[in-house]
Every structure is written in structure tokens, then in C-alpha cells.
Amino acid sequence: MYLSYFGIRVRDLERSLKFYTEVFGLKEVARGDHQKYGAGLYVLLRDIKSGQKLELNWYPEGSRHATPYTPGEGLDHIAFVVDDLKVKYKEMLEKGAEPTDIDPSETGGWLAYLRDPDGNWIEIYEHDPAKSTGDSIPEGY
């Protein structure tokens, strides 16, 4: 058994596709339309470096899956490793990510949280334990 991908619900497929491809560099690997089955449209994205996959799911009005939701709704956050937290954080804000109420300086400067266009939390962090404030980073994190 292995983890294949995880999917998130989005309100505007093209907006979210642009966000995840331009801000994170994810590449589109598949796209589909399941509206005839009562579902919606999806786009599967892949991180070239890690191989991890993210599926963006959009459901039209009338689909049983097109229900109101609270951002995150069980999904806590999506995490990305970055080379330089300060540079990437600033770049992401400039490209449309929204800051959260957690200031990166509160985390010792090695991790930060932002929101995607649908309000889902995204964690970015440097994989450098020397930059942490004493909290240990689990092996392989």
C-alpha cells in the first residue's frame, strides 16, 4: 500500500490551478470531467522533485459534492519545503497567497503559514534544524 495523492475542493478551478502551478511550480499530469457521474472536474498536479500529487476538485451547483464548506474542513494544512523561507514567503504573498495570523518570526523563522485562494492553510518550511528555536524536527520531515 502507498499514498497516491490527496485532493482538495476548490471554488474556482482555473484560479486554484494557476495558484498551485505558478506559486509552487506543480505540474499538471491529468485532467478529467466526471460531471456525467454527478461529480465535477479535476486536475491532478505533481511536484517534480518529490513526486507528491495534489488533486484539485471543482463541483458544479447541483452536484451532491457541491456543498458549502469551511476552508480546511478536516484538512489541516499542506506543507512544502523551501530553500529560503524569507524569500519564498515574500514571493508567495506577491503572487496572491494570503498571510495567516501566525507571523513567521513567531516560529523562529524556519516555518510560515499562508492561505491559498480558497482559504486552505499552507505551511512552508526550511529543512534546517539549526534554524529552529529548539524544537526538534522529526527525522525525515
Secondary structure by P-SEA (a helix, b strand, c coil): ccccbbbbbbccaaaaaaaaaaacccccccccccccccbbbbbbbbcccccbbbbbbbbcccccccccccccccccbbbbbbccaaaaaaaaaaabbbbcccccccccccccccccccbbbbbbbbccccccccccccccc
